[in-house]
Amino acid sequence: MSTDDHSDDGQGTPVDGEHEGVRNRLEQEAERAAEEFDEGIVELLSWVLDTETRARIYVYLRQHPGSTSEEIAEGTGLYPSTVREALAELNEEGKVQRSKRESESAGNNPYEYTAMAPSELVGSVIEEIQEELNTVFNLDSHLGMGCGDDDDPVEITVKDDADDRP
């Protein structure tokens, strides 16, 4: 190797293009892993929140609480009108909270939004899932084909780790 390929940082540690390349590859892999994780979360939340749009908004709000619809649209790459419509639905369902942003200017104060905690989100959908599972479980009874007693054998319990703390 030529002396142009390597230099010394003054403490005997080589600083060269090879180390810089390794650092860049590690940073790229970390970014790729984070994106894949985010996509996996969005896919799972799409099932819980009904659409990918609503899931992307939820994830953005968990990362940036107190954002306006314009900030969410910019941060997610979604159309502003799509964001406003989804936020209205999520607010009506209680999955996001809306409040007026405080501003010292005389202009219009926009709404800012904050998403409910993931544990609350899970709790909000459990009852619906439980009812659907019990309907399937008791299908023969509902169809008049069996002698089911129409009880609800499926019961889903969500345990929050905070419940275990003293």
C-alpha positions in Angstrom: 0.0 0.0 0.0 1.2 3.5 -0.6 1.4 6.1 2.0 -1.5 7.9 0.2 -3.8 5.1 1.2 -3.3 5.4 5.0 -2.7 8.1 7.4 -2.3 8.3 11.2 -4.6 10.1 13.6 -1.6 11.0 15.8 -2.4 8.2 18.3 -1.3 5.3 16.1 -4.9 4.6 14.8 -5.0 4.4 11.0 -7.5 6.7 9.3 -8.2 5.7 5.7 -10.7 5.3 3.1 -11.3 1.7 4.1 -12.4 2.6 7.6 -14.6 5.4 6.2 -16.2 2.8 3.9 -16.9 0.4 6.7 -18.5 3.3 8.7 -20.6 4.3 5.7 -21.8 0.6 5.2 -22.7 0.3 8.9 -24.7 3.5 8.8 -26.5 2.4 5.6 -27.3 -1.0 7.2 -28.6 0.7 10.3 -30.8 3.0 8.2 -32.1 0.0 6.2 -32.9 -2.0 9.4 -34.7 1.0 10.8 -36.8 1.4 7.6 -37.6 -2.3 7.6 -38.7 -2.2 11.2 -40.8 0.9 10.5 -42.4 -0.9 7.5 -43.1 -3.9 9.7 -44.8 -1.8 12.4 -46.8 0.1 9.7 -48.0 -3.3 8.3 -49.1 -4.5 11.7 -50.7 -1.3 12.6 -52.5 -1.2 9.2 -54.4 -4.3 10.5 -55.2 -2.7 13.8 -56.1 0.8 12.4 -57.7 -0.4 9.2 -55.5 1.4 6.6 -51.8 2.0 5.9 -52.5 5.7 5.9 -53.9 5.7 9.4 -51.0 3.5 10.5 -48.4 5.9 9.0 -50.1 8.9 10.7 -50.2 7.0 14.1 -46.5 6.1 13.9 -45.6 9.7 12.9 -47.6 11.1 15.9 -46.0 8.6 18.3 -42.6 10.0 17.1 -43.8 13.6 16.9 -46.6 14.3 19.4 -48.3 17.7 19.1 -48.0 17.8 15.3 -50.4 19.7 13.0 -52.0 18.1 10.0 -49.6 20.0 7.7 -46.6 18.8 9.7 -47.9 15.2 9.5 -48.5 15.5 5.7 -45.0 16.8 5.2 -43.5 14.1 7.5 -45.3 11.2 6.0 -45.5 12.2 2.4 -49.3 11.9 2.4 -51.6 14.3 0.8 -52.8 17.0 3.2 -56.5 16.3 2.5 -55.9 12.6 3.1 -54.2 13.4 6.4 -57.0 15.7 7.5 -59.7 13.1 6.7 -57.8 10.3 8.5 -57.2 12.5 11.6 -60.8 13.4 11.8 -61.7 9.7 11.9 -59.0 8.8 14.3 -60.0 11.7 16.6 -63.7 10.6 16.5 -62.6 7.1 17.5 -60.5 8.4 20.3 -57.2 7.1 18.9 -55.7 10.5 18.6 -56.4 13.6 20.7 -56.8 17.1 19.2 -56.2 20.4 20.8 -55.6 24.0 19.7 -51.9 24.9 19.4 -51.1 27.9 21.5 -49.7 30.8 19.6 -48.8 34.4 20.5 -49.7 35.6 17.0 -53.0 37.0 16.0 -53.5 34.4 13.3 -55.4 31.2 13.2 -54.2 28.6 15.7 -54.1 25.2 14.1 -55.0 21.9 15.7 -52.3 19.7 17.0 -52.6 16.0 17.4 -51.2 13.3 19.8 -51.7 9.6 19.4 -52.8 7.4 22.2 -50.3 5.0 23.8 -49.9 1.6 22.1 -51.2 -0.2 25.1 -54.4 1.9 25.0 -54.6 1.2 21.2 -54.5 -2.5 21.8 -57.1 -2.3 24.5 -59.4 -0.3 22.2 -59.5 -3.1 19.6 -59.5 -6.2 21.9 -63.2 -6.1 22.6 -64.1 -6.0 18.9 -61.7 -8.9 18.1 -63.1 -10.9 21.0 -66.6 -10.5 19.7 -65.7 -11.5 16.2 -63.8 -14.6 17.5 -66.8 -15.7 19.6 -69.1 -15.3 16.6 -66.9 -17.6 14.6 -66.6 -20.1 17.5 -70.4 -20.2 17.9 -71.1 -20.2 14.1 -73.1 -23.4 14.2 -75.3 -22.1 16.9 -75.9 -18.9 15.0 -76.8 -20.9 11.8 -79.2 -23.1 13.8 -77.2 -26.2 13.1 -76.0 -27.1 16.5 -77.0 -27.2 20.1 -74.5 -24.6 21.2 -75.3 -22.7 24.3 -74.3 -19.4 22.7 -71.8 -18.6 25.5 -68.6 -16.7 24.7 -65.7 -19.0 25.3 -63.1 -16.6 23.9 -61.8 -14.1 26.4 -58.8 -12.0 25.6 -56.9 -10.4 28.4 -54.2 -7.8 27.9 -51.7 -7.6 30.6 -49.8 -4.3 30.9 -46.3 -4.6 32.4 -47.1 -1.5 34.5 -49.6 -3.7 36.3 -46.7 -5.8 37.7 -44.8 -2.9 39.1 -45.0 -2.0 42.8 
